[in-house]
Amino acid sequence: MRISQLEGRAVALWGWGREGHAAWRAIRARLPGQPLHLLCSPAEAEEAARLGDPQLHAHAGPVDAQLLASFEVVVKSPGISPYHPEAQAAAASGTEFIGGTRLWFAEHAQARSVCVTGTKGKSTTTSLLAHLLRAGGHCTALAGNIGLPLLDLPGRSADGRAPEFYAIELSSYQTGEVAASGTRPEVGVVLNLFPEHLDWHGSEQRYIEDKLRLVTQARPRTAVLNAADPRLARLQLPDSAIAWFNREDGWHLRGEVLYRGDTRVLDTTRAPLPGHHNRGNLCAVLAAIEALGLDAAPLAPAVEQFRPLPHRLQWLGERDGLAWVNDSISTTPHASLAALDCHRGRRVAILLGGHDRGLDWSEFVRHVGDAMPAAVVTMGANGPRIHELLAPLAAQGRFQLEAATDLGDAVARARRLLGGRGLVLLSPGAPSFGAYRDYTARGRHFAELAGFDPDSINAIPGLGVA
């Protein structure tokens, strides 16, 4: 569906966050007289009224199936699940639910897009992809789930160039939108698969299926897949060529050294990519660049000029003898384990917990002793559940364990437990919902509690077209 096809229809915007604003701007630019109905909270309705758009009508309050069914098309923000009973009832009565990602792809059917998804590492991978392509002289757009909605993406760079390539991060909420657009991406990258967002998807199986829609339903011309992930290694894609990474006949690491087949390319220890898993995702980037028909090996050394992203194993600095690392984007137990592994050998106090989505922490419990943290501080809605699981290990003297009421209390306890020597790691393994607007707000508060300027750590480099 293209934006022009919304003209004259009963259209609602459901959600008024970053994506909702982007959808309003894009539709209004093309269809200035089109009535739009905004389904939002009372506070958001007041904000929308200040826009001065006489054709934007806010409906503040609860959203039910009857209200949704009164519209022909609902442009839904990604965070709103299509599996919500009210949405499914409205869809059964004929309401069509679409998202900004679908609208953008329908408008850009000829774009040379590289779409990146995966449970962890996708933001860094997408940003690194844009960085290396630009280092090779290619005008490249960087957008999507990374922080710039596709519908807000400018058509040209500041110096007037049109993008040659599009590096696009997609969450599991958005992969189906690409498939529904009817547009085939040139390259689809899937990094890894771990259970996440089960409250949105409804089950682990549905999460996996939704994540894989990028390659099973959108049918990219080339699918770049991680051979080290057991689910991906079994995948068969009759409509796409497959380029494997983390396999010895392609891009892979031997220790920390990057190889293409048997050819040594680069020692990655100087690359500003925290953790072995992030350096491994460099292999995915290089495989994707090759899938575009480019020579990737000469671009690999430019990784050393890459600027890491905020809130992703972000080194903040040192204060009062303690080092501080902000990994607020960590929303799964697997991500927290990876964060601990990055700092193996250091005296670490890790802060765990947040919104409870019912994820299984048993694997974290099995392996946290191997990672050897000095202390664990639990917090948030699922903090008591994590604390109970870890208590037997703490009783064995594996690490110190305390429960905090909130992030401020957790930071204070970590300071005391480390006694002025070690590293405080915020890697909560859970979303921030309830306590914070998003992981960015949580990371900013952590930086402030640690004594750093939150504004100085927040910018995502390279968004847009350059």
C-alpha positions as CSV (number, residue, x, y, z in Angstrom):
1,M,0.0,0.0,0.0
2,R,1.3,3.4,-1.0
3,I,0.5,6.7,0.7
4,S,-1.6,7.8,-2.3
5,Q,-3.9,4.8,-1.7
6,L,-5.0,6.3,1.7
7,E,-6.7,9.2,0.0
8,G,-10.5,9.4,0.7
9,R,-10.4,6.4,3.1
10,A,-11.2,6.4,6.9
11,V,-7.6,6.3,8.3
12,A,-6.4,6.3,11.9
13,L,-3.0,6.6,13.4
14,W,-2.6,4.3,16.4
15,G,0.3,5.4,18.6
16,W,1.9,8.8,18.9
17,G,5.6,8.1,19.5
18,R,8.4,8.6,17.1
19,E,6.9,6.4,14.4
20,G,3.4,7.9,14.8
21,H,4.8,11.4,14.3
22,A,6.7,10.2,11.2
23,A,3.6,8.6,9.7
24,W,1.6,11.9,10.3
25,R,4.3,14.0,8.6
26,A,4.6,11.6,5.6
27,I,0.9,11.4,5.0
28,R,0.3,15.0,5.5
29,A,3.0,16.0,3.1
30,R,1.4,13.9,0.3
31,L,-2.3,14.3,1.3
32,P,-2.7,17.7,3.0
33,G,-6.5,17.5,3.1
34,Q,-6.8,13.8,4.2
35,P,-8.7,13.5,7.5
36,L,-6.7,11.5,10.1
37,H,-7.9,10.1,13.4
38,L,-5.3,9.8,16.2
39,L,-5.8,7.1,18.8
40,C,-3.8,8.2,21.8
41,S,-3.7,9.2,25.4
42,P,-5.2,12.5,26.8
43,A,-1.7,14.0,27.1
44,E,-0.8,13.1,23.5
45,A,-4.1,14.5,22.3
46,E,-3.2,17.8,23.9
47,E,0.2,17.7,22.1
48,A,-1.5,16.9,18.8
49,A,-3.9,19.8,19.2
50,R,-0.9,22.2,19.3
51,L,0.2,21.1,15.8
52,G,-2.6,23.2,14.4
53,D,-3.7,20.5,11.9
54,P,-7.5,20.9,11.4
55,Q,-7.8,17.5,9.8
56,L,-6.1,15.6,12.7
57,H,-8.8,14.4,15.1
58,A,-7.6,12.9,18.4
59,H,-9.5,10.1,20.2
60,A,-8.1,10.1,23.7
61,G,-8.8,7.1,25.9
62,P,-9.2,3.3,25.6
63,V,-9.0,1.7,22.2
64,D,-11.4,-1.2,21.6
65,A,-12.4,-3.4,18.7
66,Q,-15.5,-1.4,17.8
67,L,-13.4,1.8,17.5
68,L,-10.7,0.1,15.4
69,A,-13.3,-1.5,13.2
70,S,-14.7,2.0,12.3
71,F,-11.7,2.7,10.2
72,E,-10.7,1.2,6.9
73,V,-7.0,1.5,7.5
74,V,-5.1,1.8,10.8
75,V,-1.5,3.0,10.6
76,K,-0.1,1.3,13.7
77,S,3.1,2.1,15.6
78,P,5.5,-0.9,15.8
79,G,5.2,-1.3,19.6
80,I,1.5,-2.1,19.3
81,S,1.0,-5.8,18.8
82,P,-1.2,-7.0,15.9
83,Y,-1.9,-10.0,18.1
84,H,-3.8,-7.8,20.6
85,P,-7.4,-9.3,20.8
86,E,-9.0,-5.9,19.9
87,A,-6.8,-5.6,16.8
88,Q,-7.5,-9.1,15.7
89,A,-11.2,-8.6,16.1
90,A,-11.1,-5.4,14.0
91,A,-9.0,-7.1,11.4
92,A,-11.5,-9.9,11.1
93,S,-14.2,-7.3,10.4
94,G,-12.1,-5.8,7.6
95,T,-9.8,-3.2,9.1
96,E,-6.4,-3.2,7.5
97,F,-3.4,-2.7,9.8
98,I,-0.2,-1.3,8.3
99,G,2.9,0.3,9.6
100,G,5.3,3.0,8.5
101,T,7.9,0.4,7.4
102,R,5.4,-1.0,4.9
103,L,4.5,2.4,3.6
104,W,8.1,3.3,3.0
105,F,9.0,0.1,1.2
106,A,6.0,0.4,-1.0
107,E,7.2,3.9,-2.0
108,H,10.8,2.8,-2.5
109,A,10.4,-0.5,-4.4
110,Q,13.7,0.1,-6.3
111,A,15.8,1.0,-3.3
112,R,19.0,-1.1,-2.9
113,S,18.3,-2.0,0.7
114,V,20.2,-4.1,3.2
115,C,17.8,-5.0,6.1
116,V,19.3,-6.2,9.3
117,T,17.5,-8.0,12.1
118,G,18.5,-10.3,15.0
119,T,17.9,-10.5,18.7
120,K,21.0,-8.7,19.7
121,G,23.7,-6.7,17.8
122,K,21.4,-5.4,15.0
123,S,21.9,-1.6,15.7
124,T,25.7,-1.9,15.9
125,T,25.7,-4.1,12.8
126,T,23.5,-1.7,10.7
127,S,25.5,1.3,11.8
128,L,28.8,-0.4,11.0
129,L,27.4,-1.4,7.6
130,A,26.6,2.2,6.8
131,H,30.0,3.3,8.1
132,L,32.0,0.9,5.9
133,L,29.9,1.6,2.8
134,R,30.5,5.3,3.3
135,A,34.2,4.7,3.8
136,G,34.1,3.1,0.3
137,G,32.7,6.3,-1.1
138,H,29.0,5.1,-1.4
139,C,26.3,7.5,-0.4
140,T,24.3,5.5,2.2
141,A,21.1,6.0,4.2
142,L,21.0,4.7,7.8
143,A,17.5,4.5,9.3
144,G,14.8,2.2,10.8
145,N,14.6,0.8,14.3
146,I,18.0,2.3,15.1
147,G,16.5,5.7,15.8
148,L,15.3,7.4,12.6
149,P,11.9,6.2,11.2
150,L,12.1,5.3,7.6
151,L,9.3,7.8,6.8
152,D,11.5,10.6,8.2
153,L,14.5,9.7,6.0
154,P,15.5,12.6,3.8
155,G,15.7,11.9,0.1
156,R,19.2,13.3,-0.3
157,S,22.4,14.0,1.7
158,A,23.4,17.5,2.8
159,D,25.5,17.9,-0.3
160,G,22.6,16.8,-2.6
161,R,23.5,13.2,-3.3
162,A,20.8,10.5,-3.5
163,P,21.5,7.3,-1.5
164,E,23.1,4.4,-3.4
165,F,22.4,2.0,-0.6
166,Y,20.0,1.9,2.4
167,A,21.2,0.3,5.7
168,I,18.0,-0.5,7.6
169,E,17.6,-1.9,11.0
170,L,14.3,-3.9,11.6
171,S,12.9,-5.1,14.9
172,S,10.8,-8.3,15.1
173,Y,7.8,-5.9,15.1
174,Q,8.8,-4.6,11.6
175,T,10.0,-7.6,9.6
176,G,6.5,-8.6,8.5
177,E,5.9,-5.1,7.3
178,V,8.6,-5.6,4.6
179,A,7.0,-8.8,3.5
180,A,3.5,-7.2,3.3
181,S,4.8,-4.3,1.2
182,G,5.5,-6.7,-1.7
183,T,9.0,-5.3,-2.1
184,R,12.0,-7.6,-2.1
185,P,15.1,-6.2,-0.2
186,E,18.3,-6.7,-2.0
187,V,19.9,-8.2,1.1
188,G,18.4,-9.5,4.4
189,V,20.7,-10.1,7.3
190,V,19.7,-12.3,10.3
191,L,22.3,-12.2,13.1
192,N,21.0,-14.5,15.8
193,L,17.8,-15.7,17.5
194,F,17.0,-15.8,21.2
195,P,13.6,-15.5,22.9
196,E,12.5,-11.9,23.3
197,H,9.4,-9.7,23.2
198,L,7.2,-12.6,24.1
199,D,4.5,-10.3,25.5
200,W,4.2,-8.7,22.0
201,H,4.4,-11.9,19.9
202,G,2.6,-14.2,22.3
203,S,5.0,-17.1,22.2
204,E,8.6,-18.0,21.5
205,Q,7.6,-19.8,18.4
206,R,5.7,-16.8,17.0
207,Y,8.7,-14.5,17.8
208,I,11.0,-16.7,15.8
209,E,8.5,-16.9,12.9
210,D,8.0,-13.1,12.9
211,K,11.7,-12.4,13.1
212,L,12.4,-14.7,10.2
213,R,9.7,-13.1,8.0
214,L,12.5,-10.9,6.7
215,V,14.0,-13.9,4.8
216,T,11.1,-16.4,4.6
217,Q,8.4,-14.0,3.4
218,A,10.1,-10.8,2.2
219,R,12.4,-13.1,0.1
220,P,15.5,-10.9,-0.2
221,R,17.7,-11.6,-3.2
222,T,20.5,-12.7,-0.8
223,A,20.0,-13.8,2.8
224,V,23.1,-13.3,5.0
225,L,22.8,-15.8,7.8
226,N,24.8,-16.8,10.9
227,A,26.1,-20.3,10.5
228,A,26.8,-20.5,14.2
229,D,23.2,-20.1,15.2
230,P,21.5,-23.5,15.2
231,R,18.1,-22.3,14.1
232,L,19.5,-20.3,11.2
233,A,21.9,-23.1,10.2
234,R,18.9,-25.3,9.5
235,L,17.0,-22.7,7.4
236,Q,16.3,-23.4,3.8
237,L,15.2,-20.5,1.5
238,P,14.3,-21.6,-2.0
239,D,13.7,-18.0,-3.2
240,S,16.9,-16.5,-2.0
241,A,20.7,-17.0,-2.3
242,I,22.3,-17.6,1.0
243,A,25.6,-16.1,2.1
244,W,26.8,-17.7,5.4
245,F,29.1,-15.9,7.9
246,N,30.8,-17.4,10.9
247,R,31.7,-20.3,8.6
248,E,35.2,-21.2,7.5
249,D,34.5,-20.9,3.8
250,G,33.3,-17.3,4.3
251,W,33.8,-14.4,6.7
252,H,34.7,-15.6,10.1
253,L,36.9,-15.1,13.2
254,R,39.8,-17.2,14.4
255,G,40.2,-15.9,17.9
256,E,40.1,-12.2,17.3
257,V,41.6,-12.3,13.8
258,L,39.2,-11.8,10.8
259,Y,39.4,-14.2,7.9
260,R,37.8,-14.5,4.5
261,G,38.0,-18.3,3.9
262,D,41.7,-19.1,4.5
263,T,42.9,-15.5,3.8
264,R,43.8,-13.5,6.9
265,V,42.3,-10.0,6.6
266,L,42.5,-8.1,9.9
267,D,43.3,-8.3,13.6
268,T,40.1,-7.0,15.2
269,T,41.5,-6.2,18.7
270,R,41.9,-2.6,17.7
271,A,38.4,-2.3,16.5
272,P,36.1,-0.3,18.8
273,L,33.5,-3.1,18.9
274,P,33.0,-4.2,22.5
275,G,32.7,-8.0,22.9
276,H,33.6,-10.9,20.7
277,H,30.0,-11.1,19.5
278,N,30.1,-7.6,18.1
279,R,33.4,-8.3,16.3
280,G,31.7,-11.4,15.0
281,N,29.0,-9.3,13.5
282,L,31.6,-7.5,11.5
283,C,31.6,-10.8,9.5
284,A,27.9,-10.3,8.8
285,V,28.6,-6.7,7.6
286,L,31.3,-7.8,5.2
287,A,29.2,-10.7,3.8
288,A,26.4,-8.2,3.2
289,I,28.7,-5.8,1.4
290,E,29.8,-8.7,-0.8
291,A,26.2,-9.6,-1.5
292,L,25.8,-6.1,-2.9
293,G,28.5,-7.0,-5.5
294,L,31.3,-5.0,-3.8
295,D,34.8,-6.0,-2.7
296,A,34.5,-6.0,1.0
297,A,38.1,-6.8,2.1
298,P,39.5,-3.3,1.3
299,L,36.8,-1.7,3.4
300,A,37.4,-3.9,6.5
301,P,40.2,-1.7,8.0
302,A,37.8,1.2,8.2
303,V,36.2,-0.5,11.2
304,E,38.9,1.1,13.3
305,Q,37.4,4.5,12.7
306,F,33.9,3.3,13.7
307,R,32.1,5.2,16.5
308,P,30.3,2.8,18.9
309,L,26.6,3.5,19.6
310,P,25.3,4.8,22.9
311,H,23.7,2.5,25.5
312,R,25.3,-0.6,23.9
313,L,28.2,-1.7,26.1
314,Q,29.1,2.0,26.2
315,W,32.2,3.0,28.1
316,L,31.3,6.1,30.1
317,G,34.6,6.6,31.9
318,E,35.9,6.4,35.5
319,R,34.7,8.2,38.6
320,D,36.1,7.7,42.1
321,G,38.1,4.6,41.3
322,L,35.1,2.9,39.5
323,A,34.6,2.3,35.8
324,W,31.1,2.7,34.4
325,V,29.6,0.8,31.4
326,N,26.1,1.6,30.1
327,D,24.5,-1.3,28.3
328,S,20.9,-0.1,28.9
329,I,19.7,-1.6,25.5
330,S,20.3,-5.1,27.0
331,T,16.8,-6.6,27.2
332,T,17.5,-10.3,27.3
333,P,19.4,-12.6,29.7
334,H,21.6,-13.6,26.8
335,A,22.7,-9.9,26.3
336,S,23.6,-9.6,30.0
337,L,25.7,-12.7,29.8
338,A,27.5,-11.3,26.7
339,A,28.1,-8.1,28.5
340,L,29.7,-9.9,31.5
341,D,31.8,-11.9,29.1
342,C,33.1,-8.7,27.6
343,H,34.5,-7.7,31.0
344,R,35.8,-11.1,32.1
345,G,38.7,-10.8,34.4
346,R,37.5,-7.5,35.9
347,R,35.8,-6.9,39.2
348,V,32.3,-6.3,38.0
349,A,29.0,-5.4,39.7
350,I,26.2,-6.0,37.3
351,L,22.7,-4.4,37.6
352,L,19.9,-6.7,36.5
353,G,16.2,-6.4,36.1
354,G,13.3,-4.3,34.7
355,H,10.0,-5.0,33.1
356,D,9.0,-8.6,33.4
357,R,8.2,-10.3,30.1
358,G,8.4,-13.8,31.5
359,L,11.7,-14.6,29.8
360,D,13.6,-17.7,31.0
361,W,16.6,-16.8,33.2
362,S,17.7,-20.4,33.7
363,E,20.6,-20.2,31.2
364,F,21.8,-17.0,32.7
365,V,21.9,-18.7,36.1
366,R,23.7,-21.7,34.7
367,H,26.5,-19.6,33.2
368,V,26.8,-16.5,35.5
369,G,29.1,-18.3,37.8
370,D,31.5,-18.8,34.8
371,A,31.4,-15.1,34.1
372,M,32.6,-14.4,37.7
373,P,30.9,-11.1,38.6
374,A,31.9,-9.8,42.0
375,A,28.4,-8.7,42.7
376,V,24.9,-8.8,41.3
377,V,22.2,-6.2,42.2
378,T,18.6,-6.9,41.1
379,M,16.0,-4.3,40.5
380,G,12.7,-3.7,38.7
381,A,9.5,-5.8,38.3
382,N,11.4,-9.0,37.6
383,G,14.1,-8.3,40.1
384,P,12.6,-10.5,42.8
385,R,12.3,-13.5,40.4
386,I,16.0,-13.1,39.2
387,H,17.1,-12.6,42.9
388,E,15.4,-15.9,43.9
389,L,17.1,-17.8,41.1
390,L,20.5,-16.4,41.9
391,A,20.3,-16.8,45.7
392,P,21.6,-20.4,45.9
393,L,24.8,-19.3,43.9
394,A,25.3,-16.3,46.2
395,A,24.9,-18.6,49.2
396,Q,27.8,-20.7,47.8
397,G,29.9,-17.6,47.8
398,R,30.0,-17.2,44.0
399,F,29.2,-13.5,44.2
400,Q,27.6,-10.9,46.5
401,L,23.8,-10.5,45.8
402,E,21.6,-7.6,46.9
403,A,18.1,-6.4,45.9
404,A,17.5,-2.7,45.1
405,T,14.2,-0.7,45.0
406,D,15.2,1.2,41.8
407,L,18.1,2.2,39.6
408,G,19.3,4.9,42.0
409,D,19.4,2.4,44.9
410,A,21.1,-0.2,42.6
411,V,23.9,2.2,41.7
412,A,24.4,3.1,45.4
413,R,24.6,-0.6,46.4
414,A,27.0,-1.4,43.6
415,R,29.3,1.5,44.7
416,R,29.3,0.1,48.3
417,L,29.8,-3.6,47.2
418,L,32.8,-2.7,45.0
419,G,34.3,-0.5,47.6
420,G,35.9,1.9,45.2
421,R,37.6,-0.7,43.0
422,G,36.0,-2.3,39.9
423,L,33.4,-1.7,37.2
424,V,29.7,-1.0,37.5
425,L,27.8,-2.6,34.5
426,L,24.2,-1.7,33.7
427,S,23.1,-4.6,31.6
428,P,19.6,-5.3,32.9
429,G,18.5,-8.0,30.5
430,A,15.0,-6.5,30.6
431,P,13.1,-3.6,29.1
432,S,12.6,-0.3,30.9
433,F,8.8,-0.1,30.6
434,G,7.1,1.3,33.7
435,A,10.1,2.9,35.3
436,Y,11.4,4.8,32.1
437,R,10.0,5.8,28.8
438,D,12.6,3.7,27.0
439,Y,16.1,2.2,27.3
440,T,17.6,5.6,26.3
441,A,16.0,7.4,29.3
442,R,17.3,4.6,31.6
443,G,20.8,4.9,30.2
444,R,20.8,8.6,30.6
445,H,19.7,8.3,34.2
446,F,22.4,5.7,34.8
447,A,25.0,8.1,33.4
448,E,23.8,10.9,35.6
449,L,23.9,8.7,38.7
450,A,27.5,7.8,37.8
451,G,28.4,11.5,37.5
452,F,28.5,11.9,33.7
453,D,26.6,14.4,31.5
454,P,23.7,12.4,30.0
455,D,23.5,14.7,26.9
456,S,27.1,13.9,26.0
457,I,26.6,10.2,25.7
458,N,23.3,10.1,23.7
459,A,23.9,10.9,20.0
460,I,23.7,8.0,17.5
461,P,26.3,8.9,14.8
462,G,25.6,8.7,11.1
463,L,21.8,8.7,11.0
464,G,20.2,9.9,7.8
465,V,21.9,10.1,4.4
466,A,25.7,10.7,4.0
